[in-house]
Amino acid sequence: MIPTPDFAITSQRVITPQGERAAAILIHGEKILDIISISEIPSNCPVEDMGNHVVMPGLVDTHVHINEPGRTDWEGFETATKAAAAGGITTLVDMPLNCIPVTTTVDALHQKIEATKDQLWIDCGFYGGIIPDNIQNIEPLADAGVLGFKAFLSHSGIDEFPNILEHHLRETLPILSKKGIPVLVHAELENGGIKSENNKSYKSFQNSRPKSWENNAIRLLIQLSKEFDVRIHIVHLSSADILSEIAQTRNDGYPISVETCPHYLHFASENISDGDTRFKCAPPIWEAKNRENLWRGLEKGMINFITSDHSPCTAELKNMEAGDFEKAWGGISSIQFTLPVIWTECKARGFSIDQLIHWMSTAPAKFIGKDQHKGQISPGFDADLVSWNPDQKYMIQKEAIHHKNKLTPYEGESLYGVVNATFLRGQKVYENGEFLGNPTGKIILNNNG
Ligand SMILES: [Zn+2]
C-alpha cells in the first residue's frame, strides 16, 4: 500500500533532476514520497505553499571547520549548523582540525560526536586526519565511519596537526585504497617564495605563498594518483594554472577530484585592501583573470564541486588592528553565504540554478557516498529542501550572521538569493530568520546508509 503523505510542499518552481516545474513534493516521515502536479494533491493533505520561490535540494557542504570541542570560542556545532541551515545547507562534513583533540584517533572522533549532542541543526559527517605518527589509527578511524581523511603538505596553522611528507602518503594510501574512501589534501608545498617585506601588503602575502606552491603539490598528487588506486581529492583549489593537468589525469582514468571555494570565485586580489586580514586564507585569493579561469574550469567540469571551507577564529586572531597578514589567522567564514555568493556569480555569467545544484548539492553528496539519500528531489530521497528567492537582492549585515565570530569579508556585500525556509528530512528547521523546533540533525557515518 502506498503510504499517505504527511504534507505537501508546493511551489511554481520545484527543481527536480528532470527540470523545473510547478509541483507538489509529497513528504512522508523523513523522505520524499513523490513529486506530483499541484492539482493532484489528495484533498486531506496539508500544504506548505512556497509560492514562486525556488524549491531545490538542500546544499551539501563537504568542507567545514567547526572547532568544537577545544576551540569552541572560534566556532561550535550549534552556531555553525544554524548558520548553515540559514544558508540552505542541510548536510556538512566537519574537518579534523582545529578542534582539540584533533580527529586523528577513534577516541577523538567519539569525543567529537559526543560534543554534537543536541546541537546539530543539520546532518553532519566527519573526516579523520593523517599526521606523521598516526598511521596505526587510519584503519580504525575508517571503520568507525569517517567519510575520508584530511592531510596537509605544508604547515596546517596549528601545531597539533603537523603536516605529512610524501613518504607518509605513500604508506597511508594503500590503506585508504582498501577502504575505498578519499584522502583530501591541502595542496601547498613550501618551496621558495619571497619572505614578506611589508606584512600589511596583500601583494607581499601572495609573493610569500606563490601559485607554484600549489601547482607543485598538485603535480605530486597527480603522480601518486597514477601509482596508487586511490581517490585523491584536492581541497580549496585557488590556482587555475594547474586545472588542465588535473583534468587530463582524470580523463586518463585516475580517480582525482578537486573542489574550489566561494572566496576564490567571488573576490579578486586587485580589490583587497592592504591590512584587511579578513581576506587571509591559504592558498591566497588571486587576480580576477585567475577567478574567471576557475569559473571556466567549473563550466567544463574540470572542477568537481564547490565547498565553503568555512574556517572561523576569534576576532583577536584575525589581527585586524595591526593588519598583519603574516600574523593573522588564515581562514574565511562563509557558511551562511555560499548560496547567495555563488548564485550572484552564476547569474552574472549566465549559469543556471541546475548547474549550481550540481556543484553544491548533487556532486558533493556523491563525493561522500550519500548520493542515494541526498542531493536531489526524487522519490525515496531525504526531504532535505531549501526554498529561496533568486531574484531578491540583499546586503549582508552583521546582525543577520548566525556563525559565532561575525568577522567575514562578505559583510557589506550585496548579493542575490534570499533563503526563506530550510527543511531537514521533512522538518522545517529555519524560516525567515527564525529556527524552529529542536536541533534534530543526525550524525552521518560512512557505514550508516
Ligand atoms: Zn579547510
Boltz pocket constraint, residues with backbone or C-beta under 6 A from the ligand:
constraints:
  - pocket:
      binder: B
      contacts: [[A, 63], [A, 65], [A, 95], [A, 309], [A, 310], [A, 311]]
      max_distance: 6.0
